[in-house]
Amino acid sequence: MWLDRIQQAIAEVEAEEQRQQKEAAHARPVVGWRIQARHMTDNRDGYLHVGDCHMGGGRACTREQALEALTAGVKACEFCRPDTELGVLE
């Protein structure tokens, strides 16, 4: 009776590990930073976002590219504050 319970518990743990491995394999890669392109309609400069910010899209960039964009005049998103995350103070 105990052997059955132990084997069942092992099977449940193994099934959970397999499920987690499948989820990890299909997960989107974490993007550290995103640069949102300039809007052509009102000639606004683009914005820099932390990778998981829901306020903007844009293309993925490295930390170095994000720092360069901030120093080149790209505005930091007011919601996710990538400038604070990068340690850039005005």
N, C-alpha and C positions, 0 to 999 in steps of 0.2 A: 504494500500500500504506500509506504513512504517512498519507495523507489519510483513509483508512478508519478507521485507529486513532484519529486525532484526532476525527473525527466520532462515533465510538463513545464515546470518553471524554466528549465534550460531552453526548451523549445521556444517559449515565449520571449526570452531574452534574445535568443538568436534571431527570431523574426523581427524584433524591434531594431536590432543592429542592422539587419538587411534593409529595413525601411529607411533608416537614417542614412545609410550609404547611398540608396537610390535618390533620396532628396538632395543630398550633398552633390551628387553627380549632375543633377538637373538644375541646381541653383544658379542664379545669375552671378557673375563675378562682381565683387565689390569694387566700385569705382570711387576713388578718393575725391576727385574734383571734376566739375563740368563747367565748360564755358558756353554760355548761351549766346548765339549769334546776334548781331545787331539787327534791329527791326528796320526794314527798308522803308516802311510807310512814314515813320516819324523821325527817322535819322538818329534814333537813340543809340547810345553806346550799348554794348552787350553787358551781360552780368556774369559774375563768377558765382558758382554754387558749390556747396559740399555735395558729394556724390549722391547721397540719399535724400536730398532736398526735393520736396514735392512741388515747389513753386516754379521750377524751371527744368527744361530739358538740356539740350546742347550736347556737345561732343565731349568725350572723356579726355582728360589731360593729366599729366604728371604733376607732382608737387612743384617742381621747378617751373613748369609752364604756368601753373596757377600763380606763383609768386611773380613771375615776369608779367603776366597779364595785369595783376593788381598795380604793379609799378608803372605799367604802360597806360593806365587810365581806365581799365575795365572796372566797373563798379561792383562792389560786393553786394550780394543779396542781403536785404535787410532782415530776412527771416532766419536763414541758416548761418549767417555771419561767418563766411569762410575766412575773412581777414583775421578775425579773432582766433579761429582754429589754426591758422598759419602763423600766428604771432606777429602780424603786421599791425602796427599802431600808427594812426595818422598824426 
